[in-house]
Amino acid sequence: MTDTPLDFGDPADLDRLRRDFRAWLAGHPLPERRPDEPLPVFLHRWHRQLHSGGWVGLDVPERYGGRGLSALHQVAISDELGACHAPGIPRIGYLAHALMEFAGEDQRRRWLPRMLAGDDVWCQGFSEPGAGSDLAGMSTLATRHDGHYSVRGQKLWTSYAQYSGLCLLLARTDRGAPAHRSITAFALPLDRPGVTVRPLRAMNGDDEFCELFLDDVRIEESERIGAEGDGWPLAMTTVSYERNALDTGHISKYGLLVERLRRVARDRRGELPDGLLSEIGRCFVDYEVLVAHARRRTAERLGGQAAGPESSIDKLLMTRTEQRLYETALKVFPGELHEEGGELFGDYLYSRAASVYGGTSQIQRNIIAKRVLHLPSLSKPPNPGAT
């Protein structure tokens, strides 16, 4: 089993960073979640605690509020958090990288330090009811006027918008141009007149996802990120970082459960139902393949290579690993299925969404076919009724 997913010639200072972080964590343990405290409020307290110790935005330049270290240092902290069962690093890295690449210098200096500190909470307005995570089908429209835009449309699956102050919003600015050149990004304050946020409660009881209604919302030109038409490459940059399992801290979390299953397979070999040992073996293989791909992406980034469409492969692997892992774990530990508030059962329920959030599995396969394998598009079948 891979004991240290990041062990590929780690720089010497990485060990020091890990020791410093463990020492800080010993003196600043994870706070207790208060009764009835919404999860995002609790996670925001944790975010600000981590930032107070200098553990947020390690790979963001110092002039924008980070520490100017490498991607490897950032994922090492995610690895440490997962290994001690703590919530992951605040999920802002993919937004920060998109802003660093596309926002103007004034915008970076205005938004990034406050984002890293947790002073401003951001959400992501990409998916829509009629298009899902297929950005090419987006219909939200931003019409340009003298010095501002008027935005009309609807977003869906916007995570924790009810707790956010700003939204990284995508909208079309040219209905006649191809999708790849007609989508523009904006930083939308969610207290702007015309914005309505409506939370949706999921089957696990969480109201993470929201609908976002935009009724002739005014957005200033100074709130546009990059040029008109930059929204598509900005979105690709955002989701590419969002899909790396090392960035999100999922690797170490999966590793702990794989190790737990491996011990059961060794200690209860004669007791387990037929076939379950094979399922545990498949979980092990899925995990090791995911680790190898995540290490490869991290090495590419350290070499200066921008995140690209290959991250869709990682997203599919992460989805397969997570869903098979929790499904198998509930078969091995059936008692946790019935424990009220059991973490394993909650993780199993959430894993079912893995094939939807961050871009559906169908979208990932389309990206791989078109942009990685360069396969031709299928021709539409002839219409027998056509003349």
Summary of the structure (lengths in Angstrom):
residues: 387
radius of gyration: 21.8
end to end distance: 62.5
largest distance: 77.1
contacts: 1205
relative contact order: 0.10
helix: 50%
strand: 13%
